[in-house]
Amino acid sequence: MKRVLLVEDNDFIRKMYLMKLGKSDSIEVLEAQDGPTALEVYQDSKPDLILLDIMMPKMSGLEVLEELHKRGSEVPVIILSNVMSAETREVAQKYGVVDYIIKSDLTPSQVLEKIEKYI
């Protein structure tokens, strides 16, 4: 079973994705509602893929990416956000993000299809 770490500060959105992704027989979904928690879960569980929001309290998704890079992480990261500026894309590319998903563009089912492509 593959582990996916879902990092999302919005409770409603996080729970929606947890429900949808949790229905997959091949995926175990781990969750974090902020950057520091995400780094703890990453360290403890070594996920196979990270779904990462950008706009979060305490620590932005870009700061999480930077910290993962410092730790030598090779875990694929998909940005799952409502914001995708040129600066965000540039930083994300620097740290090897494999895909970008604008939350409003895809249904949870479509997000699951993308996840399965990378794990």
N, C-alpha and C positions, 0 to 999 in steps of 0.2 A: 504494500500500500504506500502511495506517495503522500508526502506531507506538504501542504500548502499553508503558508503563513499569510493571513489576511490582516493587513494593517489599515484600519479605518476608524476615525474618531467619531463619526456619526453613528449613533447606536442603531437607528432604524436601518440605515444602509448596510451596516455590518451584519445585523441579524438577518436581513433579507438574503445577503450573499451566503451567510452561514447555512441557512436553510436550504438554499438551492445547491450549493457545493456539497453539503453534507449528504445529499441524496445519492451521490456517486459512490459506487462500490469500490472504486480504485483510489479515492482521495480521502485523507484525514485532514480536516481543516483545523488549524490552530489560529488563535486570534489575539490581536493587540489593539488597544484603542489609542495608543500614542507611541512616539518614537522610542523612548527609553524602555517601555515594556516590550516593544518589538525586538529590540536588541537583546533583551534578556531571553525572550522566547527563542530567538535565533540561536543564541549561545547554548541553550539547554537542549534544543530539539533538532538542530541542523535540518531545516526544511529543504525540500527539493525545489521549491519555487516560492517567491514572495510577491504578493499583490500589494502594492504600496500606494497609499494616498499621499498627496503632496502637501496640502494645506492642513496641518495638524497643530494642536497646542503643544507646548513644551519643546518639541523638536520637529522640524519640518521633514518631509520625506526626502528632500535633497540632503539634509544633514544626516539622515539615516543612511542614505546611499554612500555618503562620504565615509561614515564610520564603518560600514560593511567593507568598503574598499580597504580601509586601514587594517582591518582584521583579516584581510586576504580572502574574503568570501568569493566563491565562484558560483554561488547560487543565482540562477536566472531571476531577474526582477521584471515584473510588468507593472508599469505605473497605471493606477486606476484613480482618475481624478476628474474634476470638473474644469480644471485650469491646465492649459498646456501652452505656455508662452514659449517664445523662441529661446529665451534664457533657460527655461526648464528643460527643453529638448536638448540644448547644448550640454548642460550639466549631466543629464541622463545618459547621453551618448558617451560622454567622457567616462562614466562609470559602467558602461556596458549593458544598459537596460535593453531587454530584448523586444519589448513592445510597449505601446501606449494605448490606453483605453480611456476614452471620454465617457464617463458614467452614463450620461444621457443618450449616448449613441448606440449602446448595445444593451440587450436584455441580459439578465443573469444567465440564461441558457447559452447565449452567444459568448459570454465571458467564460463559461465552463468549457466551451469548444476551444477557445483560445488557450486556456490553461492546459487542456489535454494535449494540445499541439507541442507544448514545451516540456512536458514531464514524461 
